[in-house]
Amino acid sequence: MLSRGILRAAINGARHSGAARAAPFPAVSGKAQCASSTISIDGRRCISMYGYTQAKALVYSKYGEPKDVLNLHKHSISAPHGTQVNLRLLAAPMNPADVNQIQGVYPSKPPFETSLGTVEPSAVGGNEGAFEVISTGAGVKNLSKGDWVIMKRTGLGTWRTHAQLDESQLIRIENKEGLTPLQIGTVSVNPVTAYRMIRDFCDWDWMRAGEEWMIQNGANSGVGRAAIQLGREWGIKTLNVVRQRKTPEETEALKQELKELGATVVVTEEEMLTGSFRDMVKEVTRQGREPIRLALNCVGGKNATALAKTLSPDSHMVTYGAMSKQPVALPSGLLIFKNLVFDGFWVSRWGDKNPQLKENTIKDVLQLIRTGRFKDIPVDNVEWNWKSEGPQLAENVQGTLGGYRSGKGVFTFTGGDE
Ligand SMILES: NC(=O)c1ccc[n+]([C@@H]2O[C@H](COP(=O)([O-])OP(=O)(O)OC[C@H]3O[C@@H](n4cnc5c(N)ncnc54)[C@H](OP(=O)(O)O)[C@@H]3O)[C@@H](O)[C@H]2O)c1
């Protein structure tokens, strides 16, 4: 178990964009399982007679709704040269930011390029995922066939059956034993976001483990579930706000599920917005003797205001999402009399500035997963094989922002490679 001390030590211890170059092989769009110039082995592998790997990628060449702008593009990838590495997708999630990026409303916009042989300059969707190394160029030093890797940075495009990247763009997963593609493919965005927000914005009193609190909305999200488990691990109590379900039984089941992950208290947004919430907070925090020192906000609007009002003087609220699309409005008194500090966090920019710390954070979370102390998020698995059609895959992406989902959409590639 990682003690607060060990984690504190870990904390203190703290390019290259490019899609795969398309091979000089005609890029074709089509539904056929393998191109006529390729051999299908066992219906799994598609290898061209010239040694090219056949690949498909979900690309977009203009901004809009995923169902309208995503296309499945078929192309070929050459054998890797120098420090290049050829990869096969294992699992890649569909996160809210991925959809915002395709809609053109996200601040980071991958460049539209023709490197995959698309007719229009395009970008590949997706920002995180687990890949398996299928071949390496002669100059590759630290990766071998069979290794599992993730991309160092967001914005490189992960919704693709195969990719060719430079070794320098990849993080090798050391000791993949005991880990699944889902766990590795979803570790670099949400758990890292939760981890850094809890660690970097609040000077926790490590002598008071179990006597300090954080509050968060969107507690059922991937980030929220990670925050609950990290809080439990680090002795920070959590007050968690979720949206009410259709029936009281469903709401209770959700509360129970989060409590099993380690949530101290779970309330609905509706409960938080009633007059009695203040008294309830006083009661659980022993009349404020156990301070609420951090709020994590991914919703905005009234919900965020209510969150801020629970904070003890000199505390921080970190905003990292805006699921309700409502602005954050704050009573001036919270700034003047309570000296609250309002921050924002964006893991993409943080990760680009702190690559080594990001890698260390990922390692810490993977260690918690290996030892069974960090549970998987609920998943809506979307199998992607050679027969998968573009519109069907795009429809799954479209559902990402729907809310009240039973699990996060995750592409799992079950086709073969070579
Ligand atoms: N800033 C960063 O670096 C960073 C990094 C990662 C994620 N994020 C943001 O964090 C948020 C959660 O991402 P995720 O991948 O963890 O989410 P997720 O697992 O895909 O779940 C989405 C969450 O959003 C909630 N939600 C959806 N619509 C809502 C609304 N109108 N009002 C309140 N809640 C709503 C859902 O609540 P229900 O369960 O009730 O449907 C669910 O808990 C997103 O805003 C995402 O963009 C930011």
The ligand as an SDF file (V2000), in Angstrom:
LIG
                    3D

 48 52  0  0  0  0  0  0  0  0999 V2000
   -9.3330   19.0990  -17.5630 N   0  0  0  0  0  0  0  0  0  0  0  0
   -8.8240   17.8810  -17.7570 C   0  0  0  0  0  0  0  0  0  0  0  0
   -7.6210   17.6860  -17.8530 O   0  0  0  0  0  0  0  0  0  0  0  0
   -9.7740   16.7290  -17.8560 C   0  0  0  0  0  0  0  0  0  0  0  0
   -9.2880   15.4180  -17.9020 C   0  0  0  0  0  0  0  0  0  0  0  0
  -10.2150   14.3680  -17.9250 C   0  0  0  0  0  0  0  0  0  0  0  0
  -11.5730   14.6550  -17.9490 C   0  0  0  0  0  0  0  0  0  0  0  0
  -11.9800   15.9420  -17.9550 N   0  0  0  0  0  0  0  0  0  0  0  0
  -13.4060   16.3050  -17.9230 C   0  0  0  0  0  0  0  0  0  0  0  0
  -13.9550   15.6430  -16.8130 O   0  0  0  0  0  0  0  0  0  0  0  0
  -15.3170   15.3810  -17.0700 C   0  0  0  0  0  0  0  0  0  0  0  0
  -15.5710   13.9190  -16.8270 C   0  0  0  0  0  0  0  0  0  0  0  0
  -14.8310   13.1760  -17.7850 O   0  0  0  0  0  0  0  0  0  0  0  0
  -14.8070   11.5790  -17.7040 P   0  0  0  0  0  0  0  0  0  0  0  0
  -14.1040   11.0330  -18.8760 O   0  0  0  0  0  0  0  0  0  0  0  0
  -14.3610   11.2150  -16.3600 O   0  0  0  0  0  0  0  0  0  0  0  0
  -16.3720   11.3380  -17.8120 O   0  0  0  0  0  0  0  0  0  0  0  0
  -17.1830   10.0200  -18.1110 P   0  0  0  0  0  0  0  0  0  0  0  0
  -16.5860    8.9000  -17.3520 O   0  0  0  0  0  0  0  0  0  0  0  0
  -17.3380    9.8800  -19.5790 O   0  0  0  0  0  0  0  0  0  0  0  0
  -18.5800   10.4100  -17.4620 O   0  0  0  0  0  0  0  0  0  0  0  0
  -19.2520   11.5890  -17.7920 C   0  0  0  0  0  0  0  0  0  0  0  0
  -19.7580   12.1920  -16.5060 C   0  0  0  0  0  0  0  0  0  0  0  0
  -20.3570   13.4370  -16.7730 O   0  0  0  0  0  0  0  0  0  0  0  0
  -21.5980   13.5140  -16.0810 C   0  0  0  0  0  0  0  0  0  0  0  0
  -22.5000   14.3980  -16.8090 N   0  0  0  0  0  0  0  0  0  0  0  0
  -22.8340   14.3140  -18.1050 C   0  0  0  0  0  0  0  0  0  0  0  0
  -23.6770   15.3350  -18.4170 N   0  0  0  0  0  0  0  0  0  0  0  0
  -23.8510   16.0490  -17.2770 C   0  0  0  0  0  0  0  0  0  0  0  0
  -24.6130   17.2150  -16.9310 C   0  0  0  0  0  0  0  0  0  0  0  0
  -25.3400   17.8530  -17.8460 N   0  0  0  0  0  0  0  0  0  0  0  0
  -24.5630   17.6460  -15.6580 N   0  0  0  0  0  0  0  0  0  0  0  0
  -23.8170   17.0120  -14.7280 C   0  0  0  0  0  0  0  0  0  0  0  0
  -23.0850   15.9250  -14.9960 N   0  0  0  0  0  0  0  0  0  0  0  0
  -23.1000   15.4470  -16.2550 C   0  0  0  0  0  0  0  0  0  0  0  0
  -22.0860   12.1010  -16.0670 C   0  0  0  0  0  0  0  0  0  0  0  0
  -22.9930   11.9650  -15.0180 O   0  0  0  0  0  0  0  0  0  0  0  0
  -24.0240   10.7340  -14.9960 P   0  0  0  0  0  0  0  0  0  0  0  0
  -23.2400    9.5860  -14.4570 O   0  0  0  0  0  0  0  0  0  0  0  0
  -25.0690   11.2180  -14.0670 O   0  0  0  0  0  0  0  0  0  0  0  0
  -24.4940   10.5420  -16.3980 O   0  0  0  0  0  0  0  0  0  0  0  0
  -20.8060   11.3170  -15.8430 C   0  0  0  0  0  0  0  0  0  0  0  0
  -20.5090   11.2300  -14.4750 O   0  0  0  0  0  0  0  0  0  0  0  0
  -15.5810   15.8360  -18.4950 C   0  0  0  0  0  0  0  0  0  0  0  0
  -16.0620   17.1540  -18.4500 O   0  0  0  0  0  0  0  0  0  0  0  0
  -14.2040   15.8250  -19.1150 C   0  0  0  0  0  0  0  0  0  0  0  0
  -14.0820   16.6980  -20.2080 O   0  0  0  0  0  0  0  0  0  0  0  0
  -11.1270   16.9810  -17.8930 C   0  0  0  0  0  0  0  0  0  0  0  0
  1  2  1  0
  2  3  2  0
  2  4  1  0
  4  5  1  0
  4 48  2  0
  5  6  2  0
  6  7  1  0
  7  8  2  0
  8  9  1  0
  8 48  1  0
  9 10  1  0
  9 46  1  0
 10 11  1  0
 11 12  1  0
 11 44  1  0
 12 13  1  0
 13 14  1  0
 14 15  2  0
 14 16  1  0
 14 17  1  0
 17 18  1  0
 18 19  2  0
 18 20  1  0
 18 21  1  0
 21 22  1  0
 22 23  1  0
 23 24  1  0
 23 42  1  0
 24 25  1  0
 25 26  1  0
 25 36  1  0
 26 27  1  0
 26 35  1  0
 27 28  2  0
 28 29  1  0
 29 30  1  0
 29 35  2  0
 30 31  1  0
 30 32  2  0
 32 33  1  0
 33 34  2  0
 34 35  1  0
 36 37  1  0
 36 42  1  0
 37 38  1  0
 38 39  2  0
 38 40  1  0
 38 41  1  0
 42 43  1  0
 44 45  1  0
 44 46  1  0
 46 47  1  0
M  CHG  2   8   1  16  -1
M  END
$$$$
